[in-house]
Amino acid sequence: MAAFETAVELIRGAGATVVDEASFASLDIDTFGRNSSIVLGADFGAQLPDYLSQLTKNPNKPSRHQI
């Protein structure tokens, strides 16, 4: 629990709004799972080119010395 509290304070310090004692009793986990997959998929596709452009080497492509 201490690690969780430390993480909460870290994100709060970075400017996040932390809602204490939130209740998720009415959360429909199946709908949440479907919707989060859509969002994560869209974010992944949109941000992948930027990520790849920042790589200094391709870890999946062997160099001449490894062949």
Backbone hydrogen bonds in HBPLUS format (Angstrom, degrees):
<---DONOR---> <-ACCEPTOR-->    atom                        ^
c    i                          cat <-CA-CA->   ^        H-A-AA   ^      H-
h    n   atom  resd res      DA  || num        DHA   H-A  angle D-A-AA Bond
n    s   type  num  typ     dist DA aas  dist angle  dist       angle   num
A0005-GLU N   A0001-MET O   3.01 MM   4  6.31 164.3  2.03 154.3 157.6     1
A0006-THR N   A0002-ALA O   2.92 MM   4  6.12 153.3  2.00 147.3 155.0     2
A0007-ALA N   A0003-ALA O   2.96 MM   4  6.18 154.3  2.03 143.6 150.4     3
A0008-VAL N   A0004-PHE O   2.89 MM   4  6.21 156.5  1.95 153.3 159.9     4
A0009-GLU N   A0005-GLU O   2.99 MM   4  6.21 160.8  2.03 146.5 151.3     5
A0010-LEU N   A0006-THR O   2.93 MM   4  6.14 145.2  2.06 142.3 152.5     6
A0011-ILE N   A0007-ALA O   2.99 MM   4  6.32 161.8  2.03 154.7 157.5     7
A0012-ARG N   A0008-VAL O   2.89 MM   4  6.02 152.7  1.96 147.1 155.8     8
A0013-GLY N   A0009-GLU O   2.86 MM   4  5.93 155.7  1.92 140.9 147.5     9
A0014-ALA N   A0010-LEU O   3.08 MM   4  6.33 129.7  2.34 134.7 147.9    10
A0016-ALA N   A0011-ILE O   2.98 MM   5  5.58 158.3  2.03 155.8 149.9    11
A0015-GLY N   A0012-ARG O   2.98 MM   3  5.26 159.4  2.03 108.8 114.5    12
A0027-LEU N   A0024-PHE O   3.08 MM   3  5.24 166.3  2.10 113.5 116.2    13
A0032-PHE N   A0028-ASP O   2.95 MM   4  6.16 164.7  1.98 157.9 163.0    14
A0033-GLY N   A0029-ILE O   2.90 MM   4  5.96 157.4  1.95 141.7 147.5    15
A0034-ARG N   A0030-ASP O   3.11 MM   4  6.38 159.3  2.16 146.9 151.6    16
A0035-ASN N   A0031-THR O   2.95 MM   4  6.12 171.7  1.95 157.1 159.4    17
A0036-SER N   A0032-PHE O   2.84 MM   4  5.93 161.7  1.87 153.5 158.9    18
A0037-SER N   A0033-GLY O   3.13 MM   4  6.17 149.3  2.23 139.0 146.7    19
A0038-ILE N   A0034-ARG O   3.22 MM   4  6.54 149.3  2.32 144.1 151.7    20
A0039-VAL N   A0035-ASN O   3.11 MM   4  6.42 164.1  2.13 152.1 155.5    21
A0040-LEU N   A0036-SER O   2.83 MM   4  5.96 169.9  1.84 153.1 156.4    22
A0041-GLY N   A0037-SER O   2.91 MM   4  5.89 157.0  1.97 141.4 148.1    23
A0042-ALA N   A0038-ILE O   3.02 MM   4  6.21 156.9  2.08 147.1 153.0    24
A0043-ASP N   A0039-VAL O   2.90 MM   4  6.12 165.7  1.92 156.6 160.6    25
A0044-PHE N   A0040-LEU O   2.88 MM   4  5.97 159.7  1.92 147.4 153.3    26
A0045-GLY N   A0041-GLY O   3.09 MM   4  6.23 169.1  2.10 147.1 149.7    27
A0046-ALA N   A0042-ALA O   2.98 MM   4  6.08 156.9  2.03 148.2 155.0    28
A0047-GLN N   A0043-ASP O   2.94 MM   4  5.96 150.4  2.03 148.9 155.8    29
A0048-LEU N   A0044-PHE O   2.94 MM   4  5.78 129.6  2.20 147.8 158.3    30
A0051-TYR N   A0047-GLN O   3.09 MM   4  6.35 161.8  2.13 155.4 160.9    31
A0052-LEU N   A0048-LEU O   2.89 MM   4  6.10 171.1  1.90 165.4 167.0    32
A0053-SER N   A0049-PRO O   2.97 MM   4  6.07 148.4  2.07 142.1 150.6    33
A0054-GLN N   A0051-TYR O   3.07 MM   3  5.39 146.3  2.19 105.7 115.6    34
A0055-LEU N   A0052-LEU O   3.25 MM   3  5.41 158.2  2.30 104.7 111.1    35
A0061-LYS N   A0058-ASN O   3.21 MM   3  5.51 165.0  2.24 112.0 116.6    36
A0066-GLN N   A0063-SER O   3.05 MM   3  5.38 151.2  2.14 108.3 116.8    37
